[in-house]
Amino acid sequence: MRTQVAIIGAGPSGLLLGQLLHKAGIDNIILERQTGDYVLGRIRAGILEQVTVDLMREAGVAERLDHEGIPHHSIELVFSGKRHPIDISGLTGGKVVTAYGQTELTRDLMDARAAAGLTTVYEAGNVQPLDFDSDKPRVTYEKDGRTHTLECDFIAGCDGFHGVSRASVKDRVTEYEKVYPFGWIGVLSDTPPVSPHAIVYGNSERGFSLCSMRSMSRSRYYVQVPLSDKVEDWSDERFWDELRRRLDPDLASRIVTGPSIEKSIAPLRSFVAEPLRFGRLFLAGDAGHIVPPTGAKGLNLAATDVKYLSGALIEYFKERSSQGIDTYSERCLKRIWKAERFSWWITSLMHRFPDTEGFGQKVQEAELDYLVHSKALSTSLAENYVGLPL
């Protein structure tokens, strides 16, 4: 079997890359080790930068996003028992972020791929990218008890932090990592959001909290917890009580509670692998970088990688130019590190660390106060939140 681009991973980045290449007339096949239902069942991000929304439109799969996505014009910071709005739209010349669940985005891309009759091999076992330093790369995989070989011109590794793509070049990358000393417990519930057009970040003496949404009838909430906590330690009743304690009284009184339909604890980490290109193998999305979810950058960074990579591959096949693929890693990493910096900064600002007491706590409080009263710093936050220019 042969294709022009072999894509490893059928998450949002792999599916979006496949759709953009298909629209440009470039053949591609996606290999995914899990089932399609498993991929759709992963609960992930739901705040899209304009770059990501524009890419979905370019790929021709934004009809439902445009109809159901909910623009957010502001964020709100809660500290010292009070709520402070940041007008991100007004500070960025009208830019917004859009609430639209990653599960829904993935479904849209899957449906478009199926409608176009494109090949996605689910439950592909023992996937191995090979010979990518040559001009004849290939990918082997196991399916239905047989070993298959997929010959190609390029390999796109979109298979996440634990995938085989980065593992296959582990001895050739420099890895940068910061592990945070806490995690988030997140609850998804079929309840109306407490703030339908803003995301609420809370900093209290009890720790961080976040109020977000997926739709007008589905909400996503988080609270900071020690890494030693287990999901079973947190009943729904305990979670809702703790969330209220970390918000201002007015907002706490307006939270509509309900049974959780998903509950999980995720550790927080920052991670970058350099470089992102190895001959004819490219890393994209979580295969190359992880950000703490505080800044809502994970899915959006993956979309940026896909924007650069799809453009580079289209340029190669249409114009026989290698300029885009030669500069892919450098261009991505410039944007990645800026997003890493922003995610680190807002994580440091809003969470309680083991040493957040005394001097550290006073500095954090001063920074928050300066942020909400300084147009310059508020503008910096807003510009990063809606997404820096490509």
N, C-alpha and C positions, 0 to 999 in steps of 0.2 A: 504494500500500500504506500502511496506517495501523496504528499501535499506540499504547498509552499511554506506554510507556517504551522508547526506543531505547537499547540498551546497546552501546557500542563496545568491543570486546575480549572474547575468550572464554577469558581466563585465569581463575584461581580467583576473583578479585573479581567479574568480570562474570558468571560462572556462578553464584556464590553469590547475588548480587543477583537474578539472574533467577529462581532457584529460590524465594527468599523472597517475591518479588513474586507469583509464580505461586501459591504456597500461600495468599496473601491474595486471590487472584482478580483480580490486576492483569496485564493483557496486556503482554508484552514480546517484543522481537525482538533478538537479538544479532548484530552484524556483526563478523567477524574476518578480517583480511587474510591470515592463514596457513591452512594445512590443519589439520584436527583432529589428524592424526598428528604434525605439527610441534609443536603445542601440548603434546601428551602427551609428546613427546620432550625437553622442556626439563627439565633437572635443577636443582631448586631446593631450598628449605628443607624441613625435616622435623620441626621442633619446634613443637608447637601449644600455645598458652595455653588455659586453661579457657574463655575467652570464645569462642575459635574452635571448640572442641569443642562448646560449647553451641549455637553458631549452626548447626553442621552437624546437630545433633539437631533444632533448631527447623525446619530446612529439610527434615527427613525423610530425610536421606541419610547417617546416621551408623552404619548397621548394621555395615558392614565396619570402620569406624574403631573402634567399641566392641569389636569382636571381635579385631582385629589390632593396634590401637594399643597401645604399650607405655608405661606411666606411668614417669616419671623423678622420683624423690623427692629427688635430690641432684645437685650438681655437684662436681667436684673440681678444685682448682687445683694445678698443679705448678710449683714454683719452688725454686731452690737445691737441686735434686736430690731434693726430697721432695714427697709428695702430701698435700694438705690438703682433706678433705671439708667441704662446706657443706650442711647439712641443710635444703634449701629447704622441704620439706614440714613439718618440725617448727617452722620459724621463721615459717610463714605459716598456721598453724592447719589443716594438712592439705592444702593446695593442691599440685598437681603440674603438670608439663607432660607432654605426650604425644608420643612419637616416632611419626610417621606421615608418610610421604613426600608432598611436594606433588603429585607425579605421581599417586599413588594417590587423593588428595583430588580432584584434577581429573578423574580417570577416574570417580569416584563421581558427581560433579556432571554430567558429560557423559552418563553412562548414565541418570541420573534425568531429564535434560532430553529425551533421546531417547525414553524410555519414556512420557513425558507428551505426546509429539507436539509439543513446542515448537519454534519456528523459530530455527535458528542458520544464518546465511549465512557459510560459510567461503569463503576466497579472494575476499573482497570488496575490490576494488581502488579506489584513489583515494577513500577515504571522507572526506566533508567534512561536519562539523556546521555548520548554517546557521540564521540567523534566531532564535538562542536568546535574544536580548534581547527578542523579541516573544512574544506568547501563541500563536504558531503555528510552533514550531521544526520543523526537518526535517533529515534526513541524506540526502545523495546518495552513491551508490557505483556502481562498475562491476562487472558480472558477465556472463560469456558474451557479451562484445562489446557490451553495452547499458548505458546509464546508467539507474539506478533511483532513485526518490525515496521515502523513508520518512518519512511525516508522523507527528508524535507530540506528546505533551504535555510531555515532559521528555527530556533526553539525559543519560546517565551515561557519562562518559569513564573507562573502565577499561582503557585500552590501553597503559599503561606509560610509562616515562620517555621513550621515543623515539616515542610515539604522536602522532596528529594532534590529540587533544583539547587537550592543553596547548599544542601549537604554534599552535592556532587562537586562543588568547588570550594569546600570549606577550607582547604589548605591554601587557597589563593586569595582569600578575602581578609581584610582587617575589620574586626568587629568592635563596635563601640556600644557599651551598654550601661544603663543605670537602672537598678531595681529599687523600687520605692518600698518603704517599710510598712505598707498597709495595702488593703484591697478595697473594692466596692462590692457591696451586695446590691443587686439590682432586682427590681420587681416590675413585671409587666402586668397590667390589669386593664380590663375592659371598663374603664371609668373615664369620665370627661377630664381633660387636663385642668390643673388648678390655674394655669396661666396660658390661654390658648394661642397667644401670639408673641410669647416671649419665653426664653429659657431662663430658669432661676438657679443661680449658684449660691449656695449658702456656706458661710464660714461661721461656726459657733464654737464655744468652748468644748462642745461634745464632738466636734469634728465636721467634716465636709458633708454637704447634701446637694442633690441636683434634682430638679423637677423638669422633665422633658415630656415629649409626646410622640406618638406615631400617627394619630389622627384625632379628630374631634371626639372620638369615643374610646380611644385607647391611649393609655398613659404609660410612661416609663420613668421610674423614680430610683434614686440611688442614695445610699449613705456609706460613708467611710467606716471600715471595720478593720480590726487587727487581722493579720495574716493567719492567725491561729483559729479564727472563727470558722465554723462549718455552716452550711446552708440549714441543716437540721436544727441549729441553735436559734434560728430566726423564724418564729411563727409569723403569720401575716399580722396578727395583732401587735406583736412586739415591733415589727417593722414600721407600721403606720404610726405607732406611738412615738418611736424614736425620730421619724421624719418630722413630725409636728414639733418636737422639742428643738429642732435645729433651724426652724424658720421663724419669721416674725409672726406675732400673734394673729394679725389679720389674715395672712396667707394660710397659716396653720388651720384657722377656723373654716377655711373654704375648701380644704382637701376632701374630695369624695373618695371614700375607701371602698374596697371590694376584694373578692378573692383573687389571689395571684394566679395568673395563667402560665407564668414562667418566673423562676427565681434562681439566681445563681450568684456566685462570688467569683470575681475576677481580680487577679493581682495586677498591679500597675508597673509598667516598665517602659523605658525608652531604649531603642535599639536601632543601629544603622550598620549595614554591611557596605564596604567599599572595596572594589568598584561594583558596578551593576551589569557590566558586560564582560563576557568571556568568549572571545571569538564570535561564534554564531549563536551563543546562548545569552539571553537577557533575563535579569531578575526584575520583577515588577510587583508592586503592592507589598503585602506583608512578608513576602520572601526576601525583601531587601531592607525593610524598615518597620518598626513598631513605634507608636506614640501612645502615651497614656491618653485615655479617652476624654480627659478634661476639656481639651480644646476642639473636640469633634473633627479631628484631622485624618484619622486612619483611612476611611473609605475615600475621602477627597484626595489624599496624597496618592492613593492607588489610581484614581482616575487621572491625575496629572501624569503619572508614569505612562498610563495607557495612551494619553494624548500625545506625548512625545514619541512613544514607541510606534504607535500606529502611523503617525506622520512619517517617521524615519523609514519604516518598511514600505509604505506607499511610495515614498520618494525613490527608494531603491528599485522597486519593481517597475515603476512607471517611467522614471527618468534615468535609471541605471547609475544613480549617485549614491555614494556611501557616506556622504557628509552627516546625515541625520543619525545613522547608526554609530558613526565614529564619535559623535558628541553626545550620545544618549546618556551615558553615565554621568558626565559632568553637568549637563543641564538638569537632570533629575536631582542630583545631590545638592545643588545650590538651593533648590526649593525645599527639599527634604530637611536640610539643616535649619532653615528658617522656621519651618513648621515644628521641628523638634525644640527649637529655642522657645517658641511661643507656648507649646504644650508644657514644657518644663516650667516656664515662668508662671502660668496660670495655675498649674498644679501646686507649685511652691507657695503661691499666694493664698490659695483657698483651703488647703489642708492643714491639719494639725499633725506635726511631726513629733517624734520623741523629744526633740530639744526645743519645741515651740512653747517656751515658757520664759518668763523673765524678759531679758533683752530681745530674744528672738520673737516673742509674742508682740512686744511693743513695736518692733520694726515692721512686722506684718500688719499690725493695725494702722501704723502711719502710712504704709504703702497703699492700703485700701482706701484710706481717707483721701490721700493725694490723688488716687486714680479717679474717684468719683467727682472730685472738685477741679481736676485739671483737664481742660479740653485737649491738650496735646497728648497726654497719656491715654485718655479715653479714645481719642482718634486712633492711636497706635493699636489699642486693643481691638477696636472696630475693624480696622483695615486687615488685621491678621485673622479676625474671626470670619469675615466674609470671604477671605481668600486673597492672598497677594497676587498681583498680575503675573501672567505667564511670561 
